[in-house]
Amino acid sequence: MKGERREETLPGKLRARLDFYEELGLTPFYRRRDARPAAPPMEMKSEAPRAAEEPPPTAASLVAAPPAPTLSLFGEAPGRLEGDTLERIRADIGDCQRCKLAPHRKNIVFGAGNPRAQLVFVGEAPGADEDVQGLPFVGRAGQLLTHWVEFLGLKRDDVYICNVIKCRPPGNRSPERDEIETCSQFLFRQLDALRPRLICCLGSVALQTLLGKAVAITRMRGQFYDYRGTKLFATFHPAYLLRNPPADRQVKEDLRKIRQFLG
């Protein structure tokens, strides 16, 4: 019985001692219990194809790819495309099917006016009249905008007018975030191609899209901002005045500032 206990105890002591040597890093003095036998030379060749499938990185592969442009409502506008034109932008839009507004529209409302305008008005989205005619601001709000332009001593043919969204949202609802993210890329390109002295945002959607952050039009209107080498200004949307006539006094103040800026 005593001999059996010694035989059971000795392997346990040896295992404990080997574990102690492993912790000290003294593995060269004995063979690891979990080590696998070395592969014969013939088997070493089988590893060559695997190494060929994963070649070492080259200098070109280590160059980081440029980040994709951010087109979200609260992101930065994409980089300027040199030599871009309104004609090329409209061709790139094509018969757009990029968002869920496409099945509901009659016409894409790209923009209209002087391609060399000093002043550009940016609205929110086309309404019912705009959707039928394919032109921006031709309904009641558009007639009021025409009066504003004339108040500035200009004609509609002297300015350029466009919207953040090129297709009418159903029921004239406000554009949704994913629609703005999809469509605003074309607005950014339009403004870069036009390069006006002043961009006037009509309402909060246009202002938020161009500034790239959530802001309140009631607090930001009547002020000038820097935007990609030009100036940005904000006032109420003409449709807002149709619902709130007393705001006409504030808009007239804004228009006087625009007129003074343009000289």
VEXDREN-2710 file (C-alpha; in Angstrom, 1 decimal):
% VEXDREN-2710
k/r/px/py/pz
1/MET/0.0/0.0/0.0
2/LYS/2.8/2.4/0.9
3/GLY/4.6/1.7/-2.5
4/GLU/1.4/2.4/-4.4
5/ARG/1.0/5.8/-2.6
6/ARG/4.6/6.6/-3.5
7/GLU/4.0/5.8/-7.2
8/GLU/0.9/8.0/-7.2
9/THR/2.6/10.8/-5.4
10/LEU/5.9/11.0/-7.4
11/PRO/4.3/11.8/-10.8
12/GLY/2.4/14.6/-9.1
13/LYS/5.5/16.0/-7.6
14/LEU/7.3/15.8/-11.0
15/ARG/4.4/17.7/-12.7
16/ALA/4.5/20.4/-10.1
17/ARG/8.3/20.8/-10.5
18/LEU/8.0/21.0/-14.3
19/ASP/5.3/23.6/-14.0
20/PHE/7.6/25.6/-11.7
21/TYR/10.5/25.3/-14.3
22/GLU/8.1/26.5/-17.0
23/GLU/7.2/29.6/-15.0
24/LEU/10.9/30.3/-14.6
25/GLY/11.5/30.0/-18.4
26/LEU/13.8/27.0/-18.0
27/THR/12.1/25.0/-20.8
28/PRO/15.3/24.2/-22.8
29/PHE/16.3/21.7/-20.0
30/TYR/13.4/19.4/-20.7
31/ARG/10.9/18.5/-23.3
32/ARG/7.5/20.4/-23.0
33/ARG/4.7/18.1/-22.3
34/ASP/2.4/19.8/-24.8
35/ALA/5.1/20.3/-27.5
36/ARG/4.4/18.7/-30.8
37/PRO/7.1/16.8/-32.7
38/ALA/8.9/18.9/-35.3
39/ALA/7.6/18.5/-38.8
40/PRO/9.9/16.6/-41.2
41/PRO/11.7/18.6/-43.9
42/MET/9.3/17.3/-46.5
43/GLU/6.3/18.9/-44.8
44/MET/8.0/22.3/-44.6
45/LYS/7.4/22.8/-48.3
46/SER/3.7/22.7/-47.9
47/GLU/3.8/26.0/-46.1
48/ALA/5.3/27.9/-49.1
49/PRO/2.1/28.4/-51.1
50/ARG/0.5/30.0/-48.0
51/ALA/3.3/32.5/-47.7
52/ALA/2.8/33.4/-51.4
53/GLU/-0.8/34.2/-50.8
54/GLU/0.1/36.8/-48.3
55/PRO/2.9/38.9/-49.7
56/PRO/4.5/41.5/-47.6
57/PRO/2.9/45.0/-47.8
58/THR/4.3/47.4/-50.4
59/ALA/4.8/51.1/-50.0
60/ALA/1.8/51.7/-52.2
61/SER/-0.4/49.5/-50.1
62/LEU/0.5/51.4/-47.0
63/VAL/-0.7/54.7/-48.4
64/ALA/-4.1/55.5/-46.8
65/ALA/-7.0/55.8/-49.2
66/PRO/-8.7/59.3/-49.1
67/PRO/-11.8/59.3/-46.9
68/ALA/-15.2/59.3/-48.6
69/PRO/-16.9/62.7/-48.7
70/THR/-19.4/63.3/-45.9
71/LEU/-22.8/64.2/-47.2
72/SER/-24.9/64.1/-44.1
73/LEU/-26.9/67.0/-42.8
74/PHE/-24.5/67.6/-39.9
75/GLY/-21.2/66.7/-41.7
76/GLU/-18.9/68.7/-43.9
77/ALA/-19.5/69.4/-47.5
78/PRO/-17.4/67.3/-50.0
79/GLY/-14.3/68.8/-51.6
80/ARG/-14.7/71.1/-54.6
81/LEU/-14.6/69.5/-58.0
82/GLU/-12.5/71.7/-60.3
83/GLY/-14.1/72.5/-63.6
84/ASP/-17.5/71.4/-62.5
85/THR/-20.5/73.0/-64.3
86/LEU/-24.2/73.2/-63.8
87/GLU/-24.7/71.2/-67.0
88/ARG/-22.5/68.4/-65.7
89/ILE/-24.2/68.3/-62.4
90/ARG/-27.6/68.1/-63.9
91/ALA/-26.4/65.3/-66.2
92/ASP/-25.0/63.4/-63.1
93/ILE/-28.4/63.7/-61.4
94/GLY/-30.1/62.1/-64.5
95/ASP/-33.4/60.5/-63.8
96/CYS/-32.5/60.2/-60.2
97/GLN/-33.7/57.1/-58.3
98/ARG/-31.4/57.5/-55.3
99/CYS/-34.0/58.0/-52.6
100/LYS/-37.6/57.2/-51.8
101/LEU/-38.9/60.5/-53.2
102/ALA/-38.4/59.4/-56.8
103/PRO/-41.6/57.4/-57.2
104/HIS/-43.7/60.4/-56.0
105/ARG/-42.4/63.2/-58.1
106/LYS/-43.4/64.5/-61.5
107/ASN/-40.2/66.5/-62.3
108/ILE/-36.8/67.0/-60.8
109/VAL/-36.4/70.7/-59.9
110/PHE/-32.8/71.4/-60.4
111/GLY/-32.6/75.2/-60.2
112/ALA/-32.9/78.2/-62.4
113/GLY/-31.4/81.6/-63.0
114/ASN/-28.2/83.3/-63.9
115/PRO/-25.2/80.9/-63.8
116/ARG/-23.0/83.9/-63.0
117/ALA/-25.2/85.4/-60.3
118/GLN/-23.8/87.2/-57.4
119/LEU/-26.7/86.2/-55.2
120/VAL/-28.1/82.6/-54.8
121/PHE/-31.2/81.7/-52.9
122/VAL/-31.4/78.2/-51.4
123/GLY/-34.8/76.9/-50.3
124/GLU/-35.9/73.7/-48.8
125/ALA/-37.7/71.5/-51.4
126/PRO/-40.1/71.9/-54.3
127/GLY/-43.8/72.3/-53.7
128/ALA/-46.7/71.2/-55.9
129/ASP/-46.4/73.9/-58.5
130/GLU/-42.7/73.4/-58.7
131/ASP/-43.1/69.7/-59.2
132/VAL/-45.5/70.3/-62.1
133/GLN/-43.4/72.9/-63.9
134/GLY/-39.9/71.6/-63.0
135/LEU/-38.9/75.1/-61.8
136/PRO/-38.1/76.4/-58.3
137/PHE/-40.3/78.9/-56.5
138/VAL/-43.1/79.4/-58.9
139/GLY/-46.0/79.0/-56.5
140/ARG/-47.3/81.5/-54.0
141/ALA/-44.0/81.4/-52.0
142/GLY/-42.2/82.0/-55.3
143/GLN/-44.2/85.1/-56.1
144/LEU/-43.3/86.5/-52.7
145/LEU/-39.6/85.7/-53.3
146/THR/-39.9/87.6/-56.6
147/HIS/-41.0/90.6/-54.7
148/TRP/-38.0/90.3/-52.4
149/VAL/-35.7/90.1/-55.4
150/GLU/-37.3/93.3/-56.8
151/PHE/-36.9/95.0/-53.3
152/LEU/-33.2/94.4/-53.8
153/GLY/-33.3/96.2/-57.1
154/LEU/-32.8/93.0/-59.0
155/LYS/-34.7/90.7/-61.4
156/ARG/-35.2/87.0/-61.0
157/ASP/-33.0/86.6/-64.1
158/ASP/-30.2/88.3/-62.1
159/VAL/-30.1/85.7/-59.3
160/TYR/-30.0/81.9/-59.1
161/ILE/-32.6/79.9/-57.1
162/CYS/-32.4/76.3/-56.1
163/ASN/-33.4/73.9/-53.2
164/VAL/-31.6/71.5/-50.9
165/ILE/-34.0/68.7/-52.2
166/LYS/-34.6/68.3/-55.9
167/CYS/-37.9/66.3/-55.7
168/ARG/-41.1/67.2/-53.9
169/PRO/-41.7/65.4/-50.6
170/PRO/-45.3/63.9/-50.5
171/GLY/-47.8/66.3/-49.1
172/ASN/-45.2/69.0/-49.0
173/ARG/-43.8/67.6/-45.8
174/SER/-40.3/68.6/-44.6
175/PRO/-37.4/66.6/-46.1
176/GLU/-36.2/63.8/-44.0
177/ARG/-32.6/63.3/-42.9
178/ASP/-31.8/60.5/-45.3
179/GLU/-33.2/62.5/-48.2
180/ILE/-31.0/65.5/-47.4
181/GLU/-28.0/63.3/-47.0
182/THR/-28.6/61.8/-50.5
183/CYS/-29.5/65.0/-52.4
184/SER/-27.4/67.7/-50.7
185/GLN/-24.3/66.6/-52.6
186/PHE/-25.7/68.2/-55.8
187/LEU/-26.5/71.4/-53.9
188/PHE/-22.9/71.6/-52.7
189/ARG/-21.7/71.1/-56.3
190/GLN/-24.1/73.8/-57.6
191/LEU/-22.8/76.3/-55.1
192/ASP/-19.2/75.5/-55.9
193/ALA/-19.9/75.9/-59.6
194/LEU/-21.8/79.2/-59.2
195/ARG/-19.3/80.8/-56.8
196/PRO/-21.6/83.7/-55.9
197/ARG/-20.7/86.6/-53.6
198/LEU/-23.6/85.7/-51.3
199/ILE/-25.8/82.7/-50.6
200/CYS/-29.1/83.4/-48.9
201/CYS/-30.6/80.4/-47.0
202/LEU/-34.4/80.5/-46.9
203/GLY/-35.4/78.7/-43.8
204/SER/-33.8/76.3/-41.3
205/VAL/-33.4/73.3/-43.6
206/ALA/-31.1/75.2/-46.0
207/LEU/-29.2/76.9/-43.2
208/GLN/-28.6/73.7/-41.3
209/THR/-27.5/71.8/-44.4
210/LEU/-24.9/74.4/-45.4
211/LEU/-23.6/75.2/-41.9
212/GLY/-23.5/71.5/-41.1
213/LYS/-25.2/71.7/-37.7
214/ALA/-28.6/72.0/-36.0
215/VAL/-29.4/75.7/-35.6
216/ALA/-32.6/77.7/-35.2
217/ILE/-33.5/80.1/-38.0
218/THR/-35.1/82.5/-35.5
219/ARG/-31.7/82.9/-33.7
220/MET/-29.4/82.8/-36.8
221/ARG/-31.3/84.9/-39.3
222/GLY/-30.0/88.3/-40.3
223/GLN/-26.3/87.4/-39.8
224/PHE/-23.5/86.7/-42.2
225/TYR/-21.3/83.6/-42.0
226/ASP/-18.2/82.3/-43.9
227/TYR/-18.9/79.5/-46.3
228/ARG/-16.2/77.9/-48.5
229/GLY/-14.7/81.2/-49.7
230/THR/-18.0/83.2/-49.9
231/LYS/-20.6/84.6/-47.5
232/LEU/-23.7/82.9/-46.2
233/PHE/-26.8/84.7/-44.9
234/ALA/-30.2/83.5/-43.6
235/THR/-33.7/84.7/-43.4
236/PHE/-37.2/83.2/-43.2
237/HIS/-38.6/81.0/-45.9
238/PRO/-41.3/82.9/-48.0
239/ALA/-43.8/80.1/-47.1
240/TYR/-43.3/81.1/-43.4
241/LEU/-44.4/84.6/-44.2
242/LEU/-47.5/83.4/-45.9
243/ARG/-48.5/81.8/-42.5
244/ASN/-47.0/84.6/-40.4
245/PRO/-47.4/88.0/-42.1
246/PRO/-46.0/89.9/-39.1
247/ALA/-42.6/88.5/-39.8
248/ASP/-42.4/90.7/-42.9
249/ARG/-40.8/93.4/-40.9
250/GLN/-37.9/91.1/-40.0
251/VAL/-37.5/90.0/-43.5
252/LYS/-37.3/93.6/-44.8
253/GLU/-34.5/94.2/-42.3
254/ASP/-32.7/91.2/-43.6
255/LEU/-33.2/92.3/-47.2
256/ARG/-31.7/95.7/-46.5
257/LYS/-28.6/94.0/-45.1
258/ILE/-28.3/92.0/-48.3
259/ARG/-28.8/95.1/-50.5
260/GLN/-26.1/96.9/-48.5
261/PHE/-23.7/93.9/-48.8
262/LEU/-24.2/93.7/-52.6
263/GLY/-23.8/97.5/-52.9
END
